[in-house]
Amino acid sequence: MKGLFLKDLYMIKAYCRMYLLIIVVFLAASFFGENLFFIYYPCMICGMIPVTLLAYDERSRFQQYSATLPVSRAQAVSEKYLIGLFAQVAVLLVTGLVQGFRMRADGSFSAERYAVMMLSLLLMSMLASSVPLPLIFKSGVEKGRIAYYVTIGIVCGSAVLFSEVFKGADAVELPSVSLFVLLAVIAAGIYALSWILSVKFYQKREL
């Protein structure tokens, strides 16, 4: 599996440079602005990195080639989920630092508000990859593309919804942290279930 990680890191360096630029631009915008869409979008992009890597694998027919390697299909699936998880956690930590500084700077920091924001980021980034990946591992990128676009729509819509919730936070009490903790746990469960389903689907798929 180490070789798969190295291969995907090279692919990210070659094909996903624009993602890094977008993340930096959106994080900078989120520091100077109040639009929470700029906060949520980088996490969503990181959730989509495994989908992008799978698209390049399919185009280059690497999946057929990998059948000759000493790597099981379960390991191939797990590597994509792990690299997506690492990317999500990295961006989540950077976003947390940026937003912590922003909230301190403008005097809006509160532990509850910050916790709700971070947990909602975790929730959406995990859902961004949990939904399309099983369908892609089952039927390929082209047939899974619909789920990909539906997921983008859902996450973007959720970002707008959360933006409205935070804008009205002074007039309306924010949902409790415990609710978001529960939702984050559910999202982690969905991610694990998605992982298991992807392994099962990919093991039965004819390449």
Disulfide bonds with the S-S distance in Angstrom:
none
